[in-house]
Amino acid sequence: MNDIPRSERPGMIRERLCHALDVLHVEVRDDSHLHAGHAGARAGGGHYHVQVISDDFAGRGRLQRHRLIYDAMGDAIRDDCIHALSIEALTPAEAERPQTNRQ
């Protein structure tokens, strides 16, 4: 899995999220350049931020939402294609609120 070129990883992340969840919006940002020299970065794993807006998060706590996203990533996490994943998982109603009032 770590053999996926870094340039293709955001697309792979987006695709997996859209396949696993009923996604209204997904944004993937590669923050790997901010972690240059970090052990995971040296091993080839990337650092990513995702913002996912989905009705699937309604009635679920933060941990449950993150688990849905990690489950969608599957072997990409275990095989160190993704070393670190920063997650913003929101319902549509939460996404409409000003950022200072979220969760």
C-alpha positions as CSV (number, residue, x, y, z in Angstrom):
1,M,0.0,0.0,0.0
2,N,2.9,2.4,0.7
3,D,3.8,2.1,-3.0
4,I,0.9,4.5,-3.9
5,P,2.6,7.7,-5.1
6,R,2.2,10.5,-2.7
7,S,0.5,12.6,-5.4
8,E,-2.3,10.0,-5.7
9,R,-2.9,9.5,-2.0
10,P,-5.4,12.4,-1.5
11,G,-7.5,11.0,-4.3
12,M,-7.4,7.5,-2.8
13,I,-8.4,9.0,0.6
14,R,-11.3,10.9,-1.0
15,E,-12.4,7.8,-2.9
16,R,-12.5,5.6,0.2
17,L,-14.4,8.1,2.2
18,C,-17.0,8.6,-0.6
19,H,-17.4,4.8,-0.9
20,A,-17.8,4.2,2.8
21,L,-19.9,7.1,3.8
22,D,-22.8,9.2,2.4
23,V,-20.6,12.2,1.9
24,L,-22.0,15.6,1.1
25,H,-18.5,17.2,1.1
26,V,-15.0,15.9,1.5
27,E,-11.8,17.9,1.5
28,V,-8.4,16.3,1.7
29,R,-5.2,18.3,2.4
30,D,-1.7,16.9,2.3
31,D,0.2,18.3,5.2
32,S,3.2,16.0,4.8
33,H,5.5,18.9,4.0
34,L,4.9,20.3,7.5
35,H,6.3,17.2,9.0
36,A,9.5,16.7,7.0
37,G,12.0,14.8,9.0
38,H,9.4,13.2,11.3
39,A,9.9,9.4,11.7
40,G,6.6,8.6,9.9
41,A,7.5,10.9,7.0
42,R,10.9,9.4,6.6
43,A,9.3,6.0,6.3
44,G,7.1,7.2,3.5
45,G,3.8,7.7,5.4
46,G,1.9,10.9,4.7
47,H,0.3,13.4,7.1
48,Y,-3.2,14.4,5.9
49,H,-6.1,16.5,7.1
50,V,-9.7,15.6,6.1
51,Q,-12.9,17.5,6.5
52,V,-15.9,15.3,5.9
53,I,-19.5,16.5,6.0
54,S,-22.0,13.6,6.2
55,D,-25.4,12.8,7.6
56,D,-23.8,9.5,8.7
57,F,-22.3,11.4,11.7
58,A,-25.7,12.5,13.1
59,G,-26.2,11.1,16.6
60,R,-22.6,9.9,16.9
61,G,-19.9,11.2,19.2
62,R,-16.5,12.3,18.1
63,L,-14.8,8.9,18.7
64,Q,-17.5,7.1,16.7
65,R,-17.2,9.5,13.8
66,H,-13.4,9.1,13.7
67,R,-13.8,5.3,13.8
68,L,-16.0,5.5,10.7
69,I,-13.3,7.4,8.9
70,Y,-10.4,5.2,10.1
71,D,-12.5,2.1,9.1
72,A,-12.9,3.6,5.6
73,M,-9.1,4.1,5.4
74,G,-8.5,0.4,6.2
75,D,-5.1,-0.9,5.1
76,A,-3.9,2.6,4.1
77,I,-3.4,3.3,7.8
78,R,-2.0,-0.1,8.7
79,D,0.5,-0.1,5.9
80,D,1.7,3.4,6.7
81,C,0.6,5.0,3.5
82,I,-1.1,7.4,5.9
83,H,1.0,8.0,8.9
84,A,-1.2,10.7,10.5
85,L,-4.8,11.8,9.9
86,S,-6.3,14.9,11.3
87,I,-10.1,14.7,11.1
88,E,-12.9,17.2,11.1
89,A,-16.1,15.1,10.9
90,L,-19.3,17.2,10.8
91,T,-23.0,16.9,10.1
92,P,-24.4,19.3,7.6
93,A,-26.0,21.4,10.4
94,E,-22.6,21.6,12.3
95,A,-20.8,22.6,9.1
96,E,-23.2,25.6,8.7
97,R,-22.3,27.0,12.2
98,P,-19.5,29.4,12.6
99,Q,-16.2,27.6,13.2
100,T,-16.0,28.9,16.8
101,N,-19.3,27.2,17.7
102,R,-18.6,23.7,16.3
103,Q,-18.6,20.7,18.6
